[in-house]
Amino acid sequence: MNNSAAAANVRSLMARKDALEAEMEAQFSILQSNAVTMDTPLVDSEGFPRDDIDIWAVRHARVRIIEMRNDHKSLMDKIMLALQEVYDPSAQTQDEPASETLRVDASDATILQPFAKVDGVAPGSPAASAGLLPEDLVLSFGPLTKSLFTGSSLQPLAELVAAQENQEVAVEVLRSEDRRVKLTFIPRRGWGGRGLLGCHIVPYSA
């Protein structure tokens, strides 16, 4: 697959991801309107169906949410592989889930050069929870390493973060010039600030 076709595939998969997440949110709103969760009992203390909720709607929403969660996981694996095709065309498609395979590859690399620098970390953010610190130099972010970046653009990193929302991402940083630290990020919304990470990362060149 050439680069333009691979990029188009990523955009298509991301659009499917957005549509799926929107439908999941709609199904969760049905649960919220009935004041129940995925685990709330639908019968009363005597074992009779509750008459204060729409049981059929709740059951249907729960089934759809379970189905869509499975679809979402499969779609995220496809997005990770598609992103790798865009930014590392030489990579071969793996049968294993992309996140696990790529995480091992990044961790096993013996020589990694920093490609980005952490300029700031917001308190209470996903980045802060992961242990990221200002002045950390990013050696790898999921499957991304310095060789996949050209010029001063960090677009591959931004696309990976968007694709990995609510999913674990393995990150390795260089701290205090001589200490390599491995972190695990979970990009997410709703933490109280802007963005999925809550940190400012800028391009870095030695």
LUMDOVO-432859 format. One record per residue (C-alpha): x, y, z; residue number from 1; residue in three letters. Coordinates in steps of 0.02 Angstrom, whole numbers, plus 32768, in hexadecimal, padded with zeros to 4 digits. Layout:
REM residues N
+------+------+------+-----+-----+
|   xx |   yy |   zz |   i |  aa |
+------+------+------+-----+-----+
|    X |    Y |    Z | NUM | ALA |
...
+------+------+------+-----+-----+
REM end
This chain:
REM residues 206
+------+------+------+-----+-----+
|   xx |   yy |   zz |   i |  aa |
+------+------+------+-----+-----+
| 8000 | 8000 | 8000 |   1 | MET |
| 804A | 80A9 | 7FCE |   2 | ASN |
| 8056 | 8136 | 804B |   3 | ASN |
| 7FC0 | 8199 | 800C |   4 | SER |
| 7F52 | 80FE | 800E |   5 | ALA |
| 7F90 | 80D2 | 80BC |   6 | ALA |
| 7F68 | 8182 | 80F9 |   7 | ALA |
| 7EBA | 8177 | 80AD |   8 | ALA |
| 7EA1 | 80D2 | 8106 |   9 | ASN |
| 7ED0 | 8123 | 81AD |  10 | VAL |
| 7E52 | 81B0 | 818F |  11 | ARG |
| 7DCB | 8131 | 8164 |  12 | SER |
| 7DEE | 80CA | 8200 |  13 | LEU |
| 7DF1 | 8166 | 826D |  14 | MET |
| 7D47 | 819B | 8227 |  15 | ALA |
| 7D02 | 80EE | 8251 |  16 | ARG |
| 7D4B | 80FF | 8301 |  17 | LYS |
| 7CF8 | 81A8 | 831A |  18 | ASP |
| 7C50 | 8166 | 82DD |  19 | ALA |
| 7C5D | 80CD | 834D |  20 | LEU |
| 7C88 | 8137 | 83E5 |  21 | GLU |
| 7BF6 | 81AB | 83C0 |  22 | ALA |
| 7B7F | 8117 | 83BB |  23 | GLU |
| 7BC7 | 80D3 | 845D |  24 | MET |
| 7BAB | 817B | 84AF |  25 | GLU |
| 7AF6 | 8178 | 8474 |  26 | ALA |
| 7ADC | 80CB | 84C0 |  27 | GLN |
| 7B2C | 8101 | 8564 |  28 | PHE |
| 7AB5 | 8196 | 8568 |  29 | SER |
| 7A24 | 8119 | 8569 |  30 | ILE |
| 7A6D | 80C9 | 8604 |  31 | LEU |
| 7A88 | 8173 | 8654 |  32 | GLN |
| 79D5 | 81A9 | 8630 |  33 | SER |
| 799A | 810F | 868E |  34 | ASN |
| 7A17 | 812D | 871C |  35 | ALA |
| 7A6B | 8084 | 8703 |  36 | VAL |
| 7B17 | 8044 | 86D4 |  37 | THR |
| 7B51 | 7FA7 | 8679 |  38 | MET |
| 7B42 | 7F47 | 871D |  39 | ASP |
| 7AA8 | 7F8F | 8772 |  40 | THR |
| 7A26 | 7F07 | 879B |  41 | PRO |
| 7988 | 7F12 | 8732 |  42 | LEU |
| 791C | 7EBA | 87B3 |  43 | VAL |
| 78E3 | 7EF8 | 885D |  44 | ASP |
| 7909 | 7EAC | 8907 |  45 | SER |
| 787D | 7E2D | 88ED |  46 | GLU |
| 78BD | 7DF5 | 8844 |  47 | GLY |
| 783A | 7E4E | 87DA |  48 | PHE |
| 7868 | 7EBA | 8742 |  49 | PRO |
| 787D | 7F6E | 8777 |  50 | ARG |
| 77F0 | 7FE0 | 8740 |  51 | ASP |
| 7852 | 8082 | 8751 |  52 | ASP |
| 78C1 | 8065 | 86B8 |  53 | ILE |
| 78AE | 8034 | 8602 |  54 | ASP |
| 78F2 | 7F84 | 8613 |  55 | ILE |
| 78EC | 7F5B | 8559 |  56 | TRP |
| 794D | 7FF9 | 852B |  57 | ALA |
| 79CE | 7FDB | 85B4 |  58 | VAL |
| 79EA | 7F26 | 8581 |  59 | ARG |
| 79FA | 7F56 | 84CA |  60 | HIS |
| 7A75 | 7FE2 | 84F3 |  61 | ALA |
| 7AE0 | 7F6D | 855D |  62 | ARG |
| 7AEA | 7EEC | 84D2 |  63 | VAL |
| 7B19 | 7F71 | 8451 |  64 | ARG |
| 7B9E | 7FBA | 84C5 |  65 | ILE |
| 7BEF | 7F0F | 84DC |  66 | ILE |
| 7BED | 7EF1 | 8420 |  67 | GLU |
| 7C35 | 7F9D | 83FC |  68 | MET |
| 7CBE | 7F8C | 847E |  69 | ARG |
| 7CF9 | 7EF0 | 8424 |  70 | ASN |
| 7CEE | 7F49 | 837C |  71 | ASP |
| 7D4D | 7FDD | 83C4 |  72 | HIS |
| 7DDD | 7F71 | 8400 |  73 | LYS |
| 7DEC | 7F1E | 8355 |  74 | SER |
| 7DE4 | 7FC7 | 82FF |  75 | LEU |
| 7E6D | 800F | 836E |  76 | MET |
| 7EE0 | 7F7F | 833F |  77 | ASP |
| 7EC0 | 7FA4 | 8287 |  78 | LYS |
| 7EE3 | 805D | 82A1 |  79 | ILE |
| 7F88 | 8038 | 82F5 |  80 | MET |
| 7FBF | 7FCA | 8264 |  81 | LEU |
| 7F83 | 804B | 81E6 |  82 | ALA |
| 7FE5 | 80D5 | 823D |  83 | LEU |
| 807F | 8069 | 8238 |  84 | GLN |
| 8069 | 8051 | 817C |  85 | GLU |
| 8063 | 810E | 8166 |  86 | VAL |
| 80FA | 8139 | 81D0 |  87 | TYR |
| 815F | 809A | 81BC |  88 | ASP |
| 8133 | 804C | 8112 |  89 | PRO |
| 81B9 | 7FC6 | 8128 |  90 | SER |
| 815D | 7F7D | 81BE |  91 | ALA |
| 8106 | 7ED7 | 81A1 |  92 | GLN |
| 8053 | 7EB7 | 81DB |  93 | THR |
| 804E | 7E4A | 8276 |  94 | GLN |
| 7FC7 | 7DCF | 82AB |  95 | ASP |
| 7FD6 | 7E07 | 8360 |  96 | GLU |
| 7F80 | 7EA6 | 839F |  97 | PRO |
| 7FE6 | 7F39 | 8363 |  98 | ALA |
| 7FF6 | 7F8F | 840B |  99 | SER |
| 804B | 7EF9 | 845D | 100 | GLU |
| 80BF | 7ED3 | 83CB | 101 | THR |
| 80F5 | 7F86 | 83B3 | 102 | LEU |
| 8110 | 7FA2 | 846B | 103 | ARG |
| 818D | 7F14 | 8471 | 104 | VAL |
| 81E7 | 7F55 | 83D7 | 105 | ASP |
| 81FB | 8002 | 8422 | 106 | ALA |
| 8236 | 7FBD | 84C9 | 107 | SER |
| 82B5 | 7F48 | 847A | 108 | ASP |
| 830C | 7FCF | 8418 | 109 | ALA |
| 83BD | 7FE1 | 845B | 110 | THR |
| 83E1 | 808D | 8412 | 111 | ILE |
| 8357 | 810E | 8413 | 112 | LEU |
| 836D | 81C6 | 83EE | 113 | GLN |
| 82F6 | 8249 | 8437 | 114 | PRO |
| 8280 | 829B | 83BC | 115 | PHE |
| 8217 | 8307 | 8431 | 116 | ALA |
| 8227 | 8368 | 84D2 | 117 | LYS |
| 81A6 | 837F | 855B | 118 | VAL |
| 818B | 8439 | 8572 | 119 | ASP |
| 8107 | 842E | 85FA | 120 | GLY |
| 8092 | 83B6 | 8656 | 121 | VAL |
| 7FE8 | 83E7 | 869B | 122 | ALA |
| 7FC0 | 83AF | 874D | 123 | PRO |
| 7F42 | 8321 | 8753 | 124 | GLY |
| 7F56 | 82FB | 869A | 125 | SER |
| 7F6F | 824F | 864B | 126 | PRO |
| 8025 | 8281 | 862D | 127 | ALA |
| 803C | 82AD | 86E4 | 128 | ALA |
| 7FEA | 820A | 8719 | 129 | SER |
| 8062 | 81AB | 86A9 | 130 | ALA |
| 80F6 | 81FF | 86FE | 131 | GLY |
| 812E | 8271 | 8670 | 132 | LEU |
| 8198 | 8305 | 86A7 | 133 | LEU |
| 81C8 | 83AA | 8655 | 134 | PRO |
| 826F | 839E | 85F8 | 135 | GLU |
| 8258 | 82E3 | 85D6 | 136 | ASP |
| 8295 | 82B4 | 8529 | 137 | LEU |
| 8223 | 823B | 84CC | 138 | VAL |
| 827F | 81A3 | 8486 | 139 | LEU |
| 81E8 | 813E | 8450 | 140 | SER |
| 812C | 8155 | 8454 | 141 | PHE |
| 80D4 | 80B2 | 842E | 142 | GLY |
| 811F | 807A | 8388 | 143 | PRO |
| 8162 | 8128 | 8360 | 144 | LEU |
| 821C | 814C | 8366 | 145 | THR |
| 828B | 81D5 | 831F | 146 | LYS |
| 829F | 817D | 8277 | 147 | SER |
| 81E5 | 8195 | 8252 | 148 | LEU |
| 81EA | 8253 | 8262 | 149 | PHE |
| 8220 | 82CD | 81DC | 150 | THR |
| 823B | 8387 | 81F3 | 151 | GLY |
| 81EC | 83D9 | 828A | 152 | SER |
| 813F | 838A | 8280 | 153 | SER |
| 80FD | 831C | 830C | 154 | LEU |
| 8062 | 82ED | 82A7 | 155 | GLN |
| 8080 | 8230 | 82B7 | 156 | PRO |
| 807D | 8242 | 8375 | 157 | LEU |
| 7FDC | 82A7 | 8371 | 158 | ALA |
| 7F87 | 8225 | 8302 | 159 | GLU |
| 7FC1 | 8196 | 8370 | 160 | LEU |
| 7F80 | 81EB | 840E | 161 | VAL |
| 7ED6 | 8207 | 83BC | 162 | ALA |
| 7ECF | 8151 | 8384 | 163 | ALA |
| 7F00 | 8110 | 8430 | 164 | GLN |
| 7E80 | 8170 | 8497 | 165 | GLU |
| 7E59 | 810B | 8534 | 166 | ASN |
| 7EDC | 808A | 8502 | 167 | GLN |
| 7F85 | 806C | 8553 | 168 | GLU |
| 801D | 80B0 | 84F7 | 169 | VAL |
| 80CF | 8081 | 8528 | 170 | ALA |
| 8144 | 8117 | 852D | 171 | VAL |
| 81FE | 8121 | 8550 | 172 | GLU |
| 8255 | 81C3 | 8580 | 173 | VAL |
| 8304 | 81FC | 85A5 | 174 | LEU |
| 830E | 8256 | 864C | 175 | ARG |
| 83A0 | 82B7 | 8696 | 176 | SER |
| 8408 | 828F | 85FA | 177 | GLU |
| 8435 | 81DF | 862F | 178 | ASP |
| 839B | 8186 | 8673 | 179 | ARG |
| 831E | 812E | 8604 | 180 | ARG |
| 8270 | 8121 | 8650 | 181 | VAL |
| 81DF | 80B8 | 860F | 182 | LYS |
| 8130 | 80FD | 8629 | 183 | LEU |
| 807F | 80C7 | 85FC | 184 | THR |
| 8005 | 814A | 85BC | 185 | PHE |
| 7F49 | 8140 | 85A9 | 186 | ILE |
| 7F12 | 81D4 | 853C | 187 | PRO |
| 7E65 | 820C | 8573 | 188 | ARG |
| 7DE9 | 8299 | 857A | 189 | ARG |
| 7D8F | 82DB | 8613 | 190 | GLY |
| 7E27 | 82EE | 8683 | 191 | TRP |
| 7E03 | 83A8 | 869C | 192 | GLY |
| 7E73 | 83F7 | 861A | 193 | GLY |
| 7E97 | 8403 | 8560 | 194 | ARG |
| 7ED0 | 8375 | 84F1 | 195 | GLY |
| 7EDE | 82BA | 850D | 196 | LEU |
| 7F88 | 82BF | 8563 | 197 | LEU |
| 7F8F | 8363 | 85C1 | 198 | GLY |
| 8042 | 838C | 8593 | 199 | CYS |
| 809E | 83F9 | 8517 | 200 | HIS |
| 811A | 839C | 84A9 | 201 | ILE |
| 818C | 83F3 | 842C | 202 | VAL |
| 8201 | 83AE | 83A7 | 203 | PRO |
| 82B2 | 838D | 83E3 | 204 | TYR |
| 8357 | 837C | 8389 | 205 | SER |
| 83FE | 8364 | 83DE | 206 | ALA |
+------+------+------+-----+-----+
REM end
